[in-house]
Amino acid sequence: MDRMYINSAILNEEIPRDSYLCHVPAIKYLINNKSISFSSNVTFFVGENGTGKSTLLEAIAVAYGFNAEGGTKNFNFSTNKTHSELCEYLTISKSRYAKDGFFLRAESFYNFATNVDELDLSGNYGGKSLHNQSHGESFLSLVQNRFGGKGMYILDEPEAALSPTRLLSLIAEIDALVKQDSQFIIATHSPILMTFPRSTIYQFTESGIEMVDYKQTEHYQLSRSFLENPEKMLHYLLGD
């Protein structure tokens, strides 16, 4: 895909200095650099909790037009306003318009599934209530039945409900959708998911945001060290 549905997220207004956002590492980076760009079909945001990856991802999704709690641009349910005001300071640069799109949030997926039932839209999601499936089944059912291609898909920690086997299935689904001219921005902790080929990985740290290769990520390095010698790691952690 030569032209991205989202080329960049640009900080177009100054964030008030007394805002808590100014203390979030990723937002400090954005304040200094003014934008973050997207040039791959799949971009990952990775890093420790508290570095701002989900805050930035959510702001990009809302600035693009998605409901803050997830869904398509047509969903407007809200159970509790918890999203930050960062979206108010962002402008989304686009090369073209997507025909489909979805913002998937693991933490508010239950609320989304409830809204689907209330609107009697289960037929669009595999013909079965998302609540009547396991958490992992409902996630994959959503991707398989609702994501139609030529779309902009923003996913926040989709691995939360998925086993390693299901994560491999998700990788295959993402690949099929990329081949149908789709773009993904994904915040994840999964070293399995971030192996997706030809993707861009932005690592979020206390120092800001940097583009890294897969094997440079803390997730890969820690997972490899643990799996190669779990006894040594557990001895260090537990002191046994």
C-alpha positions in Angstrom: 0.0 0.0 0.0 1.9 3.1 -1.3 -0.4 5.6 0.4 -1.4 5.2 4.0 -4.9 5.8 5.3 -3.0 7.5 8.2 0.3 9.0 7.2 1.0 10.7 10.5 -0.4 12.1 13.7 0.6 15.7 14.1 0.5 17.8 17.3 -1.2 20.9 16.0 -1.8 22.8 19.2 0.3 23.3 22.3 -0.7 21.1 25.3 -1.2 23.2 28.5 1.8 22.9 30.7 -0.3 21.9 33.7 -1.8 18.9 31.9 -0.8 15.5 33.1 -0.1 14.6 29.5 3.1 16.6 29.6 4.5 14.1 32.1 3.8 11.0 29.9 7.0 10.0 28.1 5.4 9.4 24.7 3.7 12.8 24.8 6.9 14.5 25.8 8.4 13.0 22.6 5.4 14.2 20.6 5.8 17.7 22.0 9.4 17.8 21.0 9.0 16.1 17.6 5.5 17.4 16.7 4.5 14.2 14.9 4.7 10.4 14.5 4.6 8.9 11.0 3.3 5.7 9.5 4.8 4.2 6.4 4.1 0.5 6.8 0.9 -1.5 6.5 1.4 -2.7 10.1 2.8 -0.5 12.9 3.3 -1.7 16.4 3.5 0.4 19.6 5.4 -1.6 22.2 6.8 -0.8 25.6 6.2 -0.9 29.3 2.9 0.2 31.0 2.9 3.9 31.7 5.0 5.0 28.8 2.0 6.3 26.9 1.5 3.8 24.0 -2.2 3.2 24.7 -2.8 6.9 25.4 -1.3 7.9 22.0 -3.1 5.0 20.2 -6.4 6.0 21.7 -5.9 9.7 20.8 -5.1 8.7 17.2 -8.2 6.5 17.0 -10.5 9.3 18.4 -8.9 12.0 16.2 -9.5 9.7 13.2 -13.2 9.5 14.1 -13.6 6.3 16.1 -15.6 6.0 19.3 -13.3 6.3 22.3 -14.5 2.9 23.7 -14.2 1.0 20.5 -16.1 0.1 17.4 -16.6 1.7 14.0 -17.2 5.3 13.4 -20.9 4.6 13.7 -20.7 3.5 17.3 -21.3 6.3 19.9 -21.9 4.4 23.1 -20.1 5.6 26.3 -20.1 4.0 29.7 -17.5 6.2 31.3 -15.5 9.0 29.9 -11.9 8.0 30.6 -10.1 8.9 27.4 -7.6 11.7 27.5 -7.9 15.1 25.8 -4.9 14.4 23.7 -7.1 13.8 20.6 -8.1 17.5 20.8 -4.5 18.5 20.0 -3.9 16.1 17.2 -4.4 16.3 13.4 -4.5 13.1 11.4 -2.7 13.3 8.0 -4.3 11.0 5.4 -3.4 10.2 1.8 -6.8 8.6 1.1 -10.0 7.4 2.8 -10.6 3.8 4.0 -13.8 2.0 3.1 -13.8 0.1 6.4 -12.4 0.6 9.9 -12.5 -0.4 13.5 -11.0 0.5 16.8 -10.6 -2.6 19.1 -10.0 -2.0 22.7 -9.4 -5.1 24.9 -10.4 -3.2 28.1 -13.8 -2.1 26.8 -14.6 -5.0 24.6 -17.4 -6.2 27.0 -19.1 -2.8 26.6 -18.8 -3.0 22.9 -20.3 -6.5 22.8 -23.2 -5.4 24.9 -23.9 -2.5 22.6 -23.8 -4.9 19.6 -26.5 -7.0 21.3 -28.6 -4.0 22.2 -28.6 -2.8 18.6 -29.3 -6.4 17.4 -26.2 -6.4 15.2 -24.9 -9.9 15.9 -25.5 -10.9 12.3 -22.6 -8.6 11.3 -20.3 -10.4 13.8 -20.8 -14.0 12.8 -24.5 -14.4 13.7 -23.8 -15.3 17.3 -23.7 -12.9 20.3 -20.1 -12.0 21.2 -21.1 -12.6 24.8 -21.9 -16.2 24.0 -18.4 -16.9 22.9 -15.2 -17.2 24.9 -13.2 -14.0 25.0 -10.7 -15.3 22.5 -13.4 -16.6 20.2 -15.2 -13.3 20.2 -12.0 -11.4 19.4 -11.3 -13.6 16.4 -14.9 -13.7 15.3 -14.9 -9.9 15.2 -11.8 -9.8 13.0 -13.0 -12.6 10.7 -16.5 -11.5 10.3 -16.5 -7.7 10.7 -13.1 -6.6 9.2 -13.8 -6.4 5.5 -10.5 -5.1 4.0 -9.6 -1.7 2.5 -9.7 -0.6 6.1 -8.0 1.3 8.8 -7.8 -0.9 11.9 -6.5 0.2 15.3 -6.0 -2.5 17.9 -5.2 -1.9 21.6 -3.6 -5.1 23.2 -5.6 -7.6 21.1 -3.5 -10.4 22.6 -5.2 -10.0 26.0 -7.8 -12.7 25.2 -5.7 -14.9 22.9 -3.7 -18.1 23.4 -0.4 -18.4 21.5 -2.2 -20.6 18.9 -5.0 -17.9 18.5 -2.3 -15.2 18.2 -0.9 -17.1 15.2 -4.4 -17.2 13.7 -4.6 -13.4 14.3 -1.3 -12.9 12.4 -2.8 -14.9 9.5 -6.0 -12.7 9.5 -3.9 -9.5 9.6 -1.9 -10.7 6.6 -5.0 -11.5 4.6 -6.4 -8.0 5.4 -3.1 -6.3 4.5 -3.3 -8.1 1.2 -6.8 -6.5 0.8 -5.2 -3.0 1.1 -5.6 -2.5 4.9 -3.5 -0.7 7.4 -3.1 -1.6 11.1 -1.7 0.3 14.1 -1.4 -2.0 17.1 -0.4 -1.5 20.7 0.9 -4.8 22.0 3.0 -6.7 24.6 3.1 -9.8 22.5 6.5 -10.9 21.1 4.6 -13.3 18.9 2.4 -10.7 17.3 5.1 -8.2 16.7 7.0 -10.7 14.4 4.6 -9.7 11.6 6.9 -9.2 8.5 7.7 -5.8 7.1 6.1 -4.1 10.0 7.3 -0.9 11.8 8.0 -1.2 15.5 8.0 1.9 17.7 9.3 1.2 21.2 8.0 3.4 24.0 10.4 4.0 26.9 10.8 6.6 29.7 13.1 8.4 27.2 10.4 8.7 24.5 9.8 6.7 21.3 12.2 5.1 18.9 11.9 2.8 15.9 13.6 -0.5 16.5 14.0 -3.9 14.9 12.1 -6.9 16.4 15.2 -8.4 18.2 15.9 -5.0 19.8 12.6 -4.9 21.6 12.7 -5.6 25.4 9.8 -8.1 24.8 11.9 -10.3 22.6 15.1 -10.0 24.7 13.3 -10.8 28.0 11.2 -13.6 26.5 14.3 -15.2 24.9 16.3 -15.0 28.1 13.5 -16.5 30.1 12.7 -19.3 27.8 16.4 -20.2 27.3 17.0 -20.6 31.0 13.8 -20.3 33.1 15.4 -21.9 36.1 18.1 -19.2 36.3 15.5 -16.4 35.9 13.2 -17.8 38.5 16.2 -18.3 40.9 17.0 -14.6 40.4 13.4 -13.5 40.9 12.5 -15.8 43.8 15.8 -16.2 45.5 15.3 -20.0 45.8 
